[in-house]
Amino acid sequence: MPQSADAKLARRMQGIEPFHVMDILARARRMDALGADVVHMEVGEPDFNTPDPVVAAGIQALKEGKTHYTAATGLPVLREAISGYYASRFDVQVDPQRIVVTPGASGALQLLLAVLVNPGEQVLMPDPGYPCNRHMVRLFEGEALSLGVKATRDFSLANDQVIRHWDSRTRALMVATPANPTGRLLSLAQLEQLYNAVLAPGGAFIVDEIYQGLVYERPVETALSLGEDNLFVVNSFSKFFGMTGWRLGWVVAPRAYVPALDRLAQNIFLAAPTLSQHAALAAFHPETLEILEQRRQIFQQRRDYLYQALTDLGFCIHGKPEGAFYLYADISRFSHDSFEFARQLLEQARVAITPGKDFGSYRPEKFVRFAYTTGLDRLEEGVERIRAFLTS
């Protein structure tokens, strides 16, 4: 059979890069398959299974034949449950009609960027940051303008940076709190400053809160406390609620934007997975929230151990991160190439981590990300292997 011609890809694909960590993950899994026993600190996915009450609710929904399409904006009862969660957890009143349930937080971001960004318009975002955000902006023919944030400033974007880089082509600012890869948190006061900087020129403020709930030694807050005008908050059932494979998220949007989000959702994916929506109703039950709180405490114990262990080994981490399940460490003492450092650590010590080049272009060669999404015993084993690697 003759070979097909080279694929003729759309120009937008030139700006959409692969996850570099996927090469490391694929190599690590091959090593696992050969019996190499790799310690995985590269994957940004909780190691806990979905809480039993949520699984039971999904099974019950399946037994009851709840397998048909829902409305594009989601089950009304789930939108009401999310609204109730904001009221009980944050004392913030959110009209359920402002909530659109989506296939994961990624689905929410796709809807938002498609509705908000015209070709050629800019979206500001911090660097380092989650790489898919800038790639999704490119998907809709926009331009992601990454603003470098310093470790010495807690990797936090300042409002003066936003004001300085905002011009006639800028449409929105997107931030995450807690953030991937740094685990750093923006206070409500910092969010308010950024919000005001965006509102002044009439822009949109997109806040990614998918790690909300995984916060340590600080109160859990939401940007929705700031108001409604031009504010879009994205969340997910993946990280805190432990439902990664269920592919379910949501966005809270100003009322005026909901009809457009609804219309677009109908055309792109019709609706979020029905079984997942019914299962997620149990995520807000008291017994589930108790399980999730126990897991949050375990993540905090892991963070405390790994932070101290890595700093003792000579990694530079500017302050203990307040959320998520990541440590973003400066490796300048050991290497000037984070990708090569990660490759050698995997090959020689059988420890998988993520190089900084996955998260942007602001000094990525200096940093690597450690995910404490594995048990404390495995983290201890990983640290001992890293110790031996550094002294070999």
BALOBA-1460 file (C-alpha; in Angstrom, 3 decimals):
// residues 392
<rec num="1" residu="m" x="0.000" y="0.000" z="0.000"/>
<rec num="2" residu="p" x="1.521" y="3.391" z="-0.998"/>
<rec num="3" residu="q" x="2.624" y="5.797" z="1.702"/>
<rec num="4" residu="s" x="0.271" y="8.739" z="2.257"/>
<rec num="5" residu="a" x="1.494" y="12.296" z="1.709"/>
<rec num="6" residu="d" x="2.734" y="14.331" z="4.660"/>
<rec num="7" residu="a" x="-0.113" y="15.589" z="6.807"/>
<rec num="8" residu="k" x="-1.141" y="19.128" z="5.870"/>
<rec num="9" residu="l" x="-1.832" y="20.655" z="9.237"/>
<rec num="10" residu="a" x="-3.528" y="23.974" z="9.931"/>
<rec num="11" residu="r" x="-1.111" y="26.785" z="10.753"/>
<rec num="12" residu="r" x="-2.432" y="27.031" z="14.307"/>
<rec num="13" residu="m" x="-0.833" y="23.658" z="15.069"/>
<rec num="14" residu="q" x="2.614" y="25.256" z="14.829"/>
<rec num="15" residu="g" x="1.938" y="27.010" z="18.119"/>
<rec num="16" residu="i" x="0.624" y="23.970" z="19.984"/>
<rec num="17" residu="e" x="3.448" y="22.007" z="21.537"/>
<rec num="18" residu="p" x="3.338" y="18.560" z="23.150"/>
<rec num="19" residu="f" x="3.803" y="17.981" z="26.846"/>
<rec num="20" residu="h" x="7.516" y="17.284" z="27.241"/>
<rec num="21" residu="v" x="6.719" y="15.370" z="30.398"/>
<rec num="22" residu="m" x="4.764" y="12.861" z="28.316"/>
<rec num="23" residu="d" x="8.086" y="11.654" z="26.885"/>
<rec num="24" residu="i" x="9.363" y="11.160" z="30.409"/>
<rec num="25" residu="l" x="6.114" y="9.499" z="31.491"/>
<rec num="26" residu="a" x="6.180" y="7.119" z="28.510"/>
<rec num="27" residu="r" x="9.804" y="6.187" z="29.258"/>
<rec num="28" residu="a" x="9.009" y="5.749" z="32.969"/>
<rec num="29" residu="r" x="6.104" y="3.437" z="32.186"/>
<rec num="30" residu="r" x="8.265" y="1.366" z="29.858"/>
<rec num="31" residu="m" x="10.774" y="1.052" z="32.681"/>
<rec num="32" residu="d" x="7.956" y="0.059" z="35.046"/>
<rec num="33" residu="a" x="6.857" y="-2.612" z="32.606"/>
<rec num="34" residu="l" x="10.385" y="-4.021" z="32.626"/>
<rec num="35" residu="g" x="10.378" y="-4.164" z="36.428"/>
<rec num="36" residu="a" x="12.493" y="-1.053" z="37.101"/>
<rec num="37" residu="d" x="10.299" y="0.295" z="39.950"/>
<rec num="38" residu="v" x="10.138" y="3.999" z="39.105"/>
<rec num="39" residu="v" x="9.103" y="6.539" z="41.765"/>
<rec num="40" residu="h" x="6.571" y="8.776" z="40.028"/>
<rec num="41" residu="m" x="6.650" y="12.455" z="40.953"/>
<rec num="42" residu="e" x="5.773" y="13.712" z="37.468"/>
<rec num="43" residu="v" x="2.025" y="13.124" z="37.203"/>
<rec num="44" residu="g" x="-0.389" y="15.863" z="38.273"/>
<rec num="45" residu="e" x="-3.136" y="13.474" z="39.281"/>
<rec num="46" residu="p" x="-4.171" y="12.484" z="42.813"/>
<rec num="47" residu="d" x="-3.243" y="8.890" z="43.619"/>
<rec num="48" residu="f" x="-6.431" y="8.409" z="45.621"/>
<rec num="49" residu="n" x="-9.381" y="6.687" z="43.980"/>
<rec num="50" residu="t" x="-12.669" y="8.514" z="43.611"/>
<rec num="51" residu="p" x="-14.433" y="8.556" z="47.018"/>
<rec num="52" residu="d" x="-16.760" y="5.586" z="47.510"/>
<rec num="53" residu="p" x="-19.965" y="7.670" z="47.872"/>
<rec num="54" residu="v" x="-19.329" y="9.237" z="44.473"/>
<rec num="55" residu="v" x="-18.644" y="5.846" z="42.865"/>
<rec num="56" residu="a" x="-21.802" y="4.421" z="44.441"/>
<rec num="57" residu="a" x="-23.851" y="7.324" z="43.098"/>
<rec num="58" residu="g" x="-22.478" y="6.725" z="39.613"/>
<rec num="59" residu="i" x="-23.277" y="3.005" z="39.772"/>
<rec num="60" residu="q" x="-26.790" y="3.748" z="40.993"/>
<rec num="61" residu="a" x="-27.334" y="6.219" z="38.171"/>
<rec num="62" residu="l" x="-26.216" y="3.591" z="35.678"/>
<rec num="63" residu="k" x="-28.588" y="1.019" z="37.153"/>
<rec num="64" residu="e" x="-31.442" y="3.510" z="36.918"/>
<rec num="65" residu="g" x="-30.755" y="4.133" z="33.236"/>
<rec num="66" residu="k" x="-29.617" y="7.721" z="33.652"/>
<rec num="67" residu="t" x="-27.569" y="7.563" z="30.478"/>
<rec num="68" residu="h" x="-29.297" y="10.100" z="28.254"/>
<rec num="69" residu="y" x="-28.181" y="13.591" z="27.312"/>
<rec num="70" residu="t" x="-28.647" y="16.382" z="29.793"/>
<rec num="71" residu="a" x="-29.101" y="20.051" z="28.983"/>
<rec num="72" residu="a" x="-25.930" y="21.582" z="27.550"/>
<rec num="73" residu="t" x="-25.489" y="23.671" z="30.699"/>
<rec num="74" residu="g" x="-25.749" y="20.590" z="32.925"/>
<rec num="75" residu="l" x="-28.243" y="18.941" z="35.255"/>
<rec num="76" residu="p" x="-30.223" y="21.672" z="37.039"/>
<rec num="77" residu="v" x="-29.853" y="19.778" z="40.316"/>
<rec num="78" residu="l" x="-26.054" y="19.705" z="39.914"/>
<rec num="79" residu="r" x="-25.913" y="23.424" z="39.132"/>
<rec num="80" residu="e" x="-27.927" y="24.011" z="42.291"/>
<rec num="81" residu="a" x="-25.589" y="21.751" z="44.282"/>
<rec num="82" residu="i" x="-22.539" y="23.695" z="43.086"/>
<rec num="83" residu="s" x="-24.298" y="26.925" z="44.022"/>
<rec num="84" residu="g" x="-25.028" y="25.493" z="47.458"/>
<rec num="85" residu="y" x="-21.371" y="24.536" z="47.867"/>
<rec num="86" residu="y" x="-20.297" y="28.134" z="47.274"/>
<rec num="87" residu="a" x="-22.852" y="29.304" z="49.829"/>
<rec num="88" residu="s" x="-21.918" y="26.805" z="52.542"/>
<rec num="89" residu="r" x="-18.142" y="26.740" z="52.016"/>
<rec num="90" residu="f" x="-17.440" y="30.364" z="51.083"/>
<rec num="91" residu="d" x="-20.549" y="32.297" z="52.115"/>
<rec num="92" residu="v" x="-20.851" y="33.461" z="48.506"/>
<rec num="93" residu="q" x="-24.214" y="33.513" z="46.749"/>
<rec num="94" residu="v" x="-24.017" y="32.304" z="43.139"/>
<rec num="95" residu="d" x="-27.139" y="32.041" z="40.998"/>
<rec num="96" residu="p" x="-27.263" y="28.452" z="39.611"/>
<rec num="97" residu="q" x="-28.168" y="29.959" z="36.243"/>
<rec num="98" residu="r" x="-24.645" y="31.402" z="36.066"/>
<rec num="99" residu="i" x="-23.099" y="27.930" z="36.338"/>
<rec num="100" residu="v" x="-22.338" y="25.907" z="33.202"/>
<rec num="101" residu="v" x="-21.257" y="22.289" z="33.716"/>
<rec num="102" residu="t" x="-18.587" y="21.155" z="31.251"/>
<rec num="103" residu="p" x="-16.461" y="18.118" z="30.256"/>
<rec num="104" residu="g" x="-13.631" y="18.922" z="32.630"/>
<rec num="105" residu="a" x="-12.151" y="22.335" z="33.342"/>
<rec num="106" residu="s" x="-10.569" y="22.109" z="29.879"/>
<rec num="107" residu="g" x="-14.049" y="22.131" z="28.371"/>
<rec num="108" residu="a" x="-14.878" y="25.237" z="30.389"/>
<rec num="109" residu="l" x="-11.744" y="27.051" z="29.196"/>
<rec num="110" residu="q" x="-12.455" y="26.144" z="25.577"/>
<rec num="111" residu="l" x="-15.942" y="27.609" z="25.846"/>
<rec num="112" residu="l" x="-14.687" y="30.773" z="27.516"/>
<rec num="113" residu="l" x="-11.866" y="31.456" z="25.086"/>
<rec num="114" residu="a" x="-14.086" y="30.782" z="22.077"/>
<rec num="115" residu="v" x="-16.719" y="33.187" z="23.400"/>
<rec num="116" residu="l" x="-14.314" y="35.908" z="24.533"/>
<rec num="117" residu="v" x="-11.290" y="36.003" z="22.207"/>
<rec num="118" residu="n" x="-11.242" y="37.228" z="18.619"/>
<rec num="119" residu="p" x="-8.430" y="36.271" z="16.218"/>
<rec num="120" residu="g" x="-5.341" y="38.308" z="16.985"/>
<rec num="121" residu="e" x="-6.427" y="39.366" z="20.459"/>
<rec num="122" residu="q" x="-4.178" y="38.771" z="23.450"/>
<rec num="123" residu="v" x="-4.693" y="36.912" z="26.703"/>
<rec num="124" residu="l" x="-2.212" y="37.732" z="29.457"/>
<rec num="125" residu="m" x="-1.081" y="34.941" z="31.771"/>
<rec num="126" residu="p" x="1.766" y="34.264" z="34.204"/>
<rec num="127" residu="d" x="4.858" y="32.284" z="33.227"/>
<rec num="128" residu="p" x="5.434" y="29.632" z="34.540"/>
<rec num="129" residu="g" x="1.914" y="28.309" z="34.156"/>
<rec num="130" residu="y" x="-0.157" y="25.400" z="32.925"/>
<rec num="131" residu="p" x="0.833" y="24.973" z="29.246"/>
<rec num="132" residu="c" x="-2.578" y="24.020" z="27.896"/>
<rec num="133" residu="n" x="-3.887" y="27.491" z="28.706"/>
<rec num="134" residu="r" x="-1.673" y="29.191" z="26.151"/>
<rec num="135" residu="h" x="-2.297" y="26.421" z="23.635"/>
<rec num="136" residu="m" x="-6.062" y="26.833" z="23.947"/>
<rec num="137" residu="v" x="-5.705" y="30.551" z="23.281"/>
<rec num="138" residu="r" x="-3.813" y="29.652" z="20.105"/>
<rec num="139" residu="l" x="-6.534" y="27.186" z="19.128"/>
<rec num="140" residu="f" x="-8.941" y="30.112" z="18.815"/>
<rec num="141" residu="e" x="-6.449" y="32.215" z="16.871"/>
<rec num="142" residu="g" x="-5.599" y="34.389" z="19.842"/>
<rec num="143" residu="e" x="-2.165" y="35.194" z="21.235"/>
<rec num="144" residu="a" x="-1.069" y="34.159" z="24.715"/>
<rec num="145" residu="l" x="1.251" y="36.792" z="26.170"/>
<rec num="146" residu="s" x="3.184" y="35.153" z="28.997"/>
<rec num="147" residu="l" x="4.446" y="37.452" z="31.745"/>
<rec num="148" residu="g" x="7.428" y="36.159" z="33.704"/>
<rec num="149" residu="v" x="6.915" y="35.909" z="37.454"/>
<rec num="150" residu="k" x="9.828" y="35.583" z="39.841"/>
<rec num="151" residu="a" x="10.314" y="32.963" z="42.513"/>
<rec num="152" residu="t" x="11.347" y="35.728" z="44.903"/>
<rec num="153" residu="r" x="7.868" y="37.241" z="44.446"/>
<rec num="154" residu="d" x="6.139" y="33.928" z="45.159"/>
<rec num="155" residu="f" x="5.591" y="33.440" z="41.404"/>
<rec num="156" residu="s" x="2.746" y="35.964" z="41.707"/>
<rec num="157" residu="l" x="1.657" y="38.253" z="38.889"/>
<rec num="158" residu="a" x="1.482" y="41.896" z="40.010"/>
<rec num="159" residu="n" x="-1.190" y="44.317" z="38.896"/>
<rec num="160" residu="d" x="1.445" y="46.754" z="37.597"/>
<rec num="161" residu="q" x="2.662" y="44.038" z="35.186"/>
<rec num="162" residu="v" x="-0.876" y="43.698" z="33.876"/>
<rec num="163" residu="i" x="-1.301" y="47.443" z="33.463"/>
<rec num="164" residu="r" x="2.074" y="47.771" z="31.737"/>
<rec num="165" residu="h" x="1.390" y="45.052" z="29.167"/>
<rec num="166" residu="w" x="-2.293" y="45.760" z="28.512"/>
<rec num="167" residu="d" x="-2.900" y="47.369" z="25.119"/>
<rec num="168" residu="s" x="-5.618" y="47.725" z="22.512"/>
<rec num="169" residu="r" x="-5.322" y="44.056" z="21.493"/>
<rec num="170" residu="t" x="-5.617" y="42.655" z="25.019"/>
<rec num="171" residu="r" x="-8.878" y="40.902" z="25.796"/>
<rec num="172" residu="a" x="-8.359" y="39.027" z="29.050"/>
<rec num="173" residu="l" x="-6.129" y="38.058" z="31.939"/>
<rec num="174" residu="m" x="-6.008" y="34.435" z="33.059"/>
<rec num="175" residu="v" x="-4.552" y="33.358" z="36.409"/>
<rec num="176" residu="a" x="-4.685" y="30.210" z="38.529"/>
<rec num="177" residu="t" x="-4.876" y="29.903" z="42.299"/>
<rec num="178" residu="p" x="-3.520" y="27.604" z="43.613"/>
<rec num="179" residu="a" x="-1.216" y="27.447" z="40.614"/>
<rec num="180" residu="n" x="0.350" y="24.674" z="38.595"/>
<rec num="181" residu="p" x="3.367" y="24.179" z="38.666"/>
<rec num="182" residu="t" x="4.250" y="26.358" z="41.653"/>
<rec num="183" residu="g" x="1.528" y="25.526" z="44.177"/>
<rec num="184" residu="r" x="1.360" y="29.222" z="45.053"/>
<rec num="185" residu="l" x="-1.819" y="30.946" z="46.121"/>
<rec num="186" residu="l" x="-3.140" y="34.409" z="45.304"/>
<rec num="187" residu="s" x="-4.799" y="36.089" z="48.264"/>
<rec num="188" residu="l" x="-8.203" y="37.674" z="47.846"/>
<rec num="189" residu="a" x="-6.496" y="41.073" z="48.134"/>
<rec num="190" residu="q" x="-4.113" y="40.194" z="45.283"/>
<rec num="191" residu="l" x="-7.008" y="38.924" z="43.170"/>
<rec num="192" residu="e" x="-8.900" y="42.149" z="43.798"/>
<rec num="193" residu="q" x="-5.964" y="44.232" z="42.604"/>
<rec num="194" residu="l" x="-5.701" y="42.182" z="39.413"/>
<rec num="195" residu="y" x="-9.472" y="42.328" z="38.934"/>
<rec num="196" residu="n" x="-9.440" y="46.115" z="39.170"/>
<rec num="197" residu="a" x="-6.535" y="46.314" z="36.723"/>
<rec num="198" residu="v" x="-8.542" y="44.259" z="34.227"/>
<rec num="199" residu="l" x="-11.866" y="46.021" z="34.775"/>
<rec num="200" residu="a" x="-10.421" y="49.476" z="34.116"/>
<rec num="201" residu="p" x="-9.894" y="48.864" z="30.360"/>
<rec num="202" residu="g" x="-13.019" y="46.657" z="30.118"/>
<rec num="203" residu="g" x="-11.240" y="43.322" z="29.942"/>
<rec num="204" residu="a" x="-12.243" y="39.855" z="31.141"/>
<rec num="205" residu="f" x="-10.736" y="38.233" z="34.228"/>
<rec num="206" residu="i" x="-10.492" y="34.414" z="34.085"/>
<rec num="207" residu="v" x="-9.572" y="32.671" z="37.340"/>
<rec num="208" residu="d" x="-8.692" y="28.974" z="37.333"/>
<rec num="209" residu="e" x="-9.571" y="27.505" z="40.732"/>
<rec num="210" residu="i" x="-9.304" y="23.799" z="39.894"/>
<rec num="211" residu="y" x="-7.028" y="23.124" z="42.887"/>
<rec num="212" residu="q" x="-9.351" y="24.972" z="45.229"/>
<rec num="213" residu="g" x="-9.835" y="22.938" z="48.380"/>
<rec num="214" residu="l" x="-6.235" y="21.712" z="48.326"/>
<rec num="215" residu="v" x="-5.024" y="24.640" z="50.420"/>
<rec num="216" residu="y" x="-2.791" y="24.413" z="53.478"/>
<rec num="217" residu="e" x="-2.561" y="26.653" z="56.548"/>
<rec num="218" residu="r" x="-4.674" y="29.351" z="54.916"/>
<rec num="219" residu="p" x="-8.429" y="29.817" z="54.534"/>
<rec num="220" residu="v" x="-9.940" y="28.629" z="51.266"/>
<rec num="221" residu="e" x="-11.224" y="31.565" z="49.221"/>
<rec num="222" residu="t" x="-12.844" y="32.138" z="45.849"/>
<rec num="223" residu="a" x="-12.539" y="35.010" z="43.394"/>
<rec num="224" residu="l" x="-16.341" y="34.979" z="43.194"/>
<rec num="225" residu="s" x="-16.265" y="37.011" z="46.399"/>
<rec num="226" residu="l" x="-15.145" y="39.961" z="44.261"/>
<rec num="227" residu="g" x="-18.298" y="40.363" z="42.174"/>
<rec num="228" residu="e" x="-19.714" y="39.355" z="38.811"/>
<rec num="229" residu="d" x="-18.763" y="41.918" z="36.165"/>
<rec num="230" residu="n" x="-16.419" y="40.400" z="33.568"/>
<rec num="231" residu="l" x="-15.327" y="37.714" z="36.049"/>
<rec num="232" residu="f" x="-15.169" y="34.066" z="34.954"/>
<rec num="233" residu="v" x="-14.242" y="31.361" z="37.463"/>
<rec num="234" residu="v" x="-13.352" y="27.834" z="36.312"/>
<rec num="235" residu="n" x="-13.366" y="24.815" z="38.602"/>
<rec num="236" residu="s" x="-13.264" y="21.043" z="38.330"/>
<rec num="237" residu="f" x="-14.217" y="17.814" z="40.052"/>
<rec num="238" residu="s" x="-10.793" y="16.371" z="39.145"/>
<rec num="239" residu="k" x="-8.252" y="17.482" z="41.726"/>
<rec num="240" residu="f" x="-9.836" y="18.103" z="45.148"/>
<rec num="241" residu="f" x="-12.813" y="15.816" z="44.506"/>
<rec num="242" residu="g" x="-10.666" y="13.023" z="43.023"/>
<rec num="243" residu="m" x="-12.710" y="12.527" z="39.830"/>
<rec num="244" residu="t" x="-10.069" y="12.977" z="37.117"/>
<rec num="245" residu="g" x="-11.320" y="10.276" z="34.754"/>
<rec num="246" residu="w" x="-14.959" y="11.320" z="35.086"/>
<rec num="247" residu="r" x="-14.161" y="14.457" z="33.045"/>
<rec num="248" residu="l" x="-16.349" y="17.005" z="34.774"/>
<rec num="249" residu="g" x="-15.877" y="20.682" z="35.526"/>
<rec num="250" residu="w" x="-17.779" y="23.935" z="35.542"/>
<rec num="251" residu="v" x="-17.540" y="27.653" z="34.908"/>
<rec num="252" residu="v" x="-19.297" y="30.483" z="36.713"/>
<rec num="253" residu="a" x="-19.886" y="33.335" z="34.276"/>
<rec num="254" residu="p" x="-21.687" y="36.690" z="34.251"/>
<rec num="255" residu="r" x="-25.357" y="36.189" z="33.362"/>
<rec num="256" residu="a" x="-25.034" y="37.993" z="30.038"/>
<rec num="257" residu="y" x="-22.536" y="35.378" z="28.765"/>
<rec num="258" residu="v" x="-24.438" y="32.224" z="29.704"/>
<rec num="259" residu="p" x="-26.650" y="32.078" z="26.562"/>
<rec num="260" residu="a" x="-23.545" y="32.197" z="24.347"/>
<rec num="261" residu="l" x="-21.785" y="29.534" z="26.430"/>
<rec num="262" residu="d" x="-24.925" y="27.382" z="26.263"/>
<rec num="263" residu="r" x="-25.200" y="27.781" z="22.491"/>
<rec num="264" residu="l" x="-21.548" y="26.946" z="21.939"/>
<rec num="265" residu="a" x="-21.638" y="23.942" z="24.272"/>
<rec num="266" residu="q" x="-24.567" y="22.535" z="22.272"/>
<rec num="267" residu="n" x="-22.420" y="22.670" z="19.159"/>
<rec num="268" residu="i" x="-19.064" y="21.517" z="20.554"/>
<rec num="269" residu="f" x="-19.863" y="18.686" z="22.974"/>
<rec num="270" residu="l" x="-23.638" y="18.821" z="23.513"/>
<rec num="271" residu="a" x="-23.317" y="18.126" z="27.238"/>
<rec num="272" residu="a" x="-20.945" y="16.894" z="29.941"/>
<rec num="273" residu="p" x="-21.049" y="13.118" z="30.679"/>
<rec num="274" residu="t" x="-24.415" y="12.286" z="32.220"/>
<rec num="275" residu="l" x="-23.211" y="9.563" z="34.591"/>
<rec num="276" residu="s" x="-20.463" y="11.832" z="35.849"/>
<rec num="277" residu="q" x="-22.957" y="14.564" z="36.623"/>
<rec num="278" residu="h" x="-25.177" y="12.236" z="38.655"/>
<rec num="279" residu="a" x="-22.149" y="10.860" z="40.486"/>
<rec num="280" residu="a" x="-20.873" y="14.353" z="41.264"/>
<rec num="281" residu="l" x="-24.002" y="15.121" z="43.256"/>
<rec num="282" residu="a" x="-22.530" y="12.909" z="45.977"/>
<rec num="283" residu="a" x="-19.289" y="14.913" z="45.992"/>
<rec num="284" residu="f" x="-20.956" y="17.520" z="48.186"/>
<rec num="285" residu="h" x="-22.385" y="15.056" z="50.726"/>
<rec num="286" residu="p" x="-20.975" y="15.390" z="54.268"/>
<rec num="287" residu="e" x="-19.445" y="11.901" z="54.251"/>
<rec num="288" residu="t" x="-17.626" y="12.661" z="50.994"/>
<rec num="289" residu="l" x="-16.366" y="16.019" z="52.219"/>
<rec num="290" residu="e" x="-15.024" y="14.291" z="55.329"/>
<rec num="291" residu="i" x="-13.055" y="11.855" z="53.153"/>
<rec num="292" residu="l" x="-11.724" y="14.739" z="51.073"/>
<rec num="293" residu="e" x="-10.628" y="16.632" z="54.171"/>
<rec num="294" residu="q" x="-8.679" y="13.581" z="55.363"/>
<rec num="295" residu="r" x="-6.967" y="13.419" z="51.983"/>
<rec num="296" residu="r" x="-6.160" y="17.122" z="52.104"/>
<rec num="297" residu="q" x="-4.395" y="16.556" z="55.395"/>
<rec num="298" residu="i" x="-2.409" y="13.698" z="53.870"/>
<rec num="299" residu="f" x="-1.336" y="15.950" z="51.001"/>
<rec num="300" residu="q" x="-0.207" y="18.531" z="53.539"/>
<rec num="301" residu="q" x="1.884" y="15.926" z="55.365"/>
<rec num="302" residu="r" x="3.486" y="14.935" z="52.068"/>
<rec num="303" residu="r" x="4.184" y="18.572" z="51.197"/>
<rec num="304" residu="d" x="5.815" y="19.218" z="54.548"/>
<rec num="305" residu="y" x="8.042" y="16.154" z="54.240"/>
<rec num="306" residu="l" x="9.077" y="16.704" z="50.630"/>
<rec num="307" residu="y" x="9.680" y="20.432" z="51.023"/>
<rec num="308" residu="q" x="12.057" y="19.866" z="53.932"/>
<rec num="309" residu="a" x="13.751" y="16.873" z="52.311"/>
<rec num="310" residu="l" x="14.399" y="18.642" z="49.016"/>
<rec num="311" residu="t" x="15.678" y="21.826" z="50.620"/>
<rec num="312" residu="d" x="17.984" y="19.730" z="52.791"/>
<rec num="313" residu="l" x="19.377" y="18.195" z="49.600"/>
<rec num="314" residu="g" x="20.152" y="21.636" z="48.200"/>
<rec num="315" residu="f" x="17.151" y="22.377" z="45.985"/>
<rec num="316" residu="c" x="16.058" y="26.001" z="46.253"/>
<rec num="317" residu="i" x="12.319" y="26.416" z="46.898"/>
<rec num="318" residu="h" x="11.322" y="29.990" z="47.688"/>
<rec num="319" residu="g" x="8.823" y="29.439" z="50.467"/>
<rec num="320" residu="k" x="6.556" y="26.530" z="51.184"/>
<rec num="321" residu="p" x="3.698" y="26.443" z="48.635"/>
<rec num="322" residu="e" x="0.230" y="26.960" z="50.080"/>
<rec num="323" residu="g" x="-1.801" y="24.758" z="47.767"/>
<rec num="324" residu="a" x="-2.176" y="22.102" z="45.053"/>
<rec num="325" residu="f" x="0.296" y="19.183" z="45.224"/>
<rec num="326" residu="y" x="3.441" y="20.534" z="43.594"/>
<rec num="327" residu="l" x="6.864" y="21.860" z="44.523"/>
<rec num="328" residu="y" x="8.648" y="23.959" z="41.886"/>
<rec num="329" residu="a" x="12.335" y="23.738" z="42.671"/>
<rec num="330" residu="d" x="15.337" y="25.676" z="41.411"/>
<rec num="331" residu="i" x="18.073" y="23.212" z="40.388"/>
<rec num="332" residu="s" x="20.756" y="25.784" z="39.512"/>
<rec num="333" residu="r" x="23.074" y="24.269" z="42.104"/>
<rec num="334" residu="f" x="23.071" y="20.981" z="40.197"/>
<rec num="335" residu="s" x="22.380" y="21.734" z="36.541"/>
<rec num="336" residu="h" x="21.658" y="24.434" z="33.972"/>
<rec num="337" residu="d" x="19.384" y="22.185" z="31.910"/>
<rec num="338" residu="s" x="16.244" y="21.018" z="33.694"/>
<rec num="339" residu="f" x="15.219" y="18.685" z="30.881"/>
<rec num="340" residu="e" x="18.564" y="16.888" z="30.893"/>
<rec num="341" residu="f" x="18.514" y="16.793" z="34.696"/>
<rec num="342" residu="a" x="15.063" y="15.161" z="34.643"/>
<rec num="343" residu="r" x="16.170" y="12.684" z="31.979"/>
<rec num="344" residu="q" x="19.269" y="11.655" z="33.915"/>
<rec num="345" residu="l" x="17.339" y="11.383" z="37.175"/>
<rec num="346" residu="l" x="14.935" y="8.974" z="35.512"/>
<rec num="347" residu="e" x="17.599" y="6.931" z="33.723"/>
<rec num="348" residu="q" x="20.059" y="6.709" z="36.612"/>
<rec num="349" residu="a" x="17.928" y="6.966" z="39.753"/>
<rec num="350" residu="r" x="14.508" y="5.793" z="38.493"/>
<rec num="351" residu="v" x="12.731" y="8.934" z="39.739"/>
<rec num="352" residu="a" x="10.377" y="10.724" z="37.325"/>
<rec num="353" residu="i" x="9.860" y="14.495" z="37.613"/>
<rec num="354" residu="t" x="8.751" y="17.247" z="35.219"/>
<rec num="355" residu="p" x="11.218" y="19.723" z="33.633"/>
<rec num="356" residu="g" x="10.421" y="23.425" z="33.690"/>
<rec num="357" residu="k" x="10.232" y="23.728" z="29.893"/>
<rec num="358" residu="d" x="6.687" y="22.339" z="30.032"/>
<rec num="359" residu="f" x="5.481" y="25.424" z="31.886"/>
<rec num="360" residu="g" x="6.697" y="28.336" z="29.812"/>
<rec num="361" residu="s" x="9.739" y="30.235" z="28.598"/>
<rec num="362" residu="y" x="10.688" y="32.237" z="31.685"/>
<rec num="363" residu="r" x="13.882" y="30.560" z="32.971"/>
<rec num="364" residu="p" x="12.520" y="27.035" z="32.465"/>
<rec num="365" residu="e" x="16.015" y="25.560" z="32.406"/>
<rec num="366" residu="k" x="16.387" y="26.407" z="36.119"/>
<rec num="367" residu="f" x="13.337" y="24.608" z="37.473"/>
<rec num="368" residu="v" x="11.732" y="21.205" z="37.836"/>
<rec num="369" residu="r" x="8.343" y="20.246" z="39.273"/>
<rec num="370" residu="f" x="7.884" y="17.571" z="41.910"/>
<rec num="371" residu="a" x="4.337" y="16.228" z="42.360"/>
<rec num="372" residu="y" x="3.593" y="14.677" z="45.737"/>
<rec num="373" residu="t" x="0.802" y="12.550" z="44.286"/>
<rec num="374" residu="t" x="2.182" y="9.310" z="45.637"/>
<rec num="375" residu="g" x="2.411" y="7.821" z="49.116"/>
<rec num="376" residu="l" x="4.806" y="9.075" z="51.778"/>
<rec num="377" residu="d" x="6.768" y="5.822" z="51.673"/>
<rec num="378" residu="r" x="7.362" y="6.278" z="47.936"/>
<rec num="379" residu="l" x="8.345" y="9.911" z="48.427"/>
<rec num="380" residu="e" x="10.901" y="8.808" z="51.026"/>
<rec num="381" residu="e" x="12.262" y="6.218" z="48.623"/>
<rec num="382" residu="g" x="12.427" y="8.837" z="45.876"/>
<rec num="383" residu="v" x="14.336" y="11.249" z="48.100"/>
<rec num="384" residu="e" x="16.900" y="8.604" z="48.972"/>
<rec num="385" residu="r" x="17.407" y="7.850" z="45.304"/>
<rec num="386" residu="i" x="17.807" y="11.546" z="44.529"/>
<rec num="387" residu="r" x="20.332" y="11.846" z="47.364"/>
<rec num="388" residu="a" x="22.375" y="9.006" z="45.907"/>
<rec num="389" residu="f" x="22.113" y="10.506" z="42.409"/>
<rec num="390" residu="l" x="23.366" y="13.910" z="43.558"/>
<rec num="391" residu="t" x="26.322" y="12.459" z="45.414"/>
<rec num="392" residu="s" x="27.333" y="9.951" z="42.750"/>
